[in-house]
Amino acid sequence: MSQANRDPWTGEVRPFPKMDGDAIESRLAAAAAAFPAWSGREINERAVLLQRVGAGLKASRRDLALTMTAEMGKLHREALAEVDKCADACEYYAQNAAGYLAEQAIATEAARSYVRYVPLGCVFAIMPWNFPVWQVFRFLAPSLMVGNVALLKHATNVPSCADAIAEVLAEAGVPEGVFGVLHINNEQAADVIADPRVKAVTLTGSERAGRAVASQAGKHLKKCVLELGGSDPFVVLDDADLDATVKVAVRSRFGNAGQTCIAAKRFIVTPGIADRFVQAFADAASKLVVGDPNDDASSLAPMARADLRDELHRQVQDSVAKGARVLLGGQPGQGDTHYPATILDGVKPGMPAWDEELFGPVASILRVADEAEALRVANDTRYGLGASVWTTDAARGERFARQIDAGACFVNSLVKSDVRLPFGGTKASGFGRELAEHGMHEFTNIQTVYVA
């Protein structure tokens, strides 16, 4: 069986395979067979292989970047940076996993008591298209170092990215079955979650997908980690450094064509700086032009699919119909995946631009009366993934950040994932953590050993 996907820029249609039951069974059996030997290796042996994977990523960075661009439209320079980040993550976990997984002695009345971290087995990952290599390595590098094996269901519009990752691991010498790709649909994915050989599930995706996966995982008593949507506040207080703030605002909202869970989406501005910020932000964003993502001169990528562009435009139109003002953009481009940098002012509750996640290059301006209202509005969302606050008073910014309901709060900095820090959300943005020590422990049996 085969399906097809479409290059967001050229429109070229490419077929890709869909696996049948026999192929799925083969991958599940291979993962189960590979786990005992992989988990039984010394951690330094797994580290050597992961370092080889990182080197393989660097060696194939150009080809991987071209594949990302062809499948989801990512700007070439952004794709190269994504591959480099994955290579760095492999090196980081190869060097630091032993410390994160070290047994922890606990003082009790026992002769000896301690906690150890034991791999679970096969982790099933359901990953999105917007960062088609980084999203995979964000879970994969730590999981492999723990001693787990993994199966990947990637988004259906980036199948070649999934296969390219598998090829890099195979060429690095990672044993057969330690990592496998499943080209399957949602119904087949539910069957994989139910399979007793799968021990845990991780998903990055939509709120709808998260609810479905959590339900299925819960039904079968499988641990799961969910990183879902976000509607991140970008709070600009009166004393913010205007130039620095605008520079990051443009990068955060319009990078990756705005298709980032932790992108700034709601720009909450206080009166002393609101007009100046909005004008400078609009001036800077107006210089972004949708272009061929393989052309270094292009400053804004196309959106990944036509249906995503159409849904974004519906949200813009509905917001305008309810009173929002278009300061920039707001009309689709000539191609069916082209959408310009767009800024909506006067955004109020009840508008999609206030209530919903806008997953594309559209910024919402939310004007508030003062800092107290800025905090209330920042938390007035069902999401809780990331947030940032901008002020020249770092202590003030930190006090503000500590009151935001989000998994990550950044003061005077772009919200981003970092291998050294746990990553994840709260509320409808999901639960559990990836990365750092916290993420490594998610898919382990945290085992107590007590010796009297």
SULDAGI-V911128 format. One record per helix or strand. SS is the DSSP state (~ for helix, > for strand). FROM is the first residue (numbers start at 1). LEN is the number of residues. If there is no record, write none. Layout:
ss: [SS	SS]
from: [FROM	FROM]
len: [LEN	LEN]
This chain:
ss: [>	>	~	~	~	~	>	>	>	~	>	~	>	~	>	~	>	>	~	>	~	>	>	~	>	>	>	>	~	>	~	>	~	>	>	~	>	>	~	>]
from: [2	13	21	43	61	76	104	112	122	134	149	159	179	186	198	207	223	232	242	264	274	290	300	306	325	332	339	342	352	362	371	386	394	408	423	427	430	434	436	444]
len: [5	5	20	17	12	25	2	8	5	13	5	13	3	9	7	13	5	5	17	6	12	1	1	16	4	1	1	4	4	6	8	5	8	4	1	3	2	1	7	8]
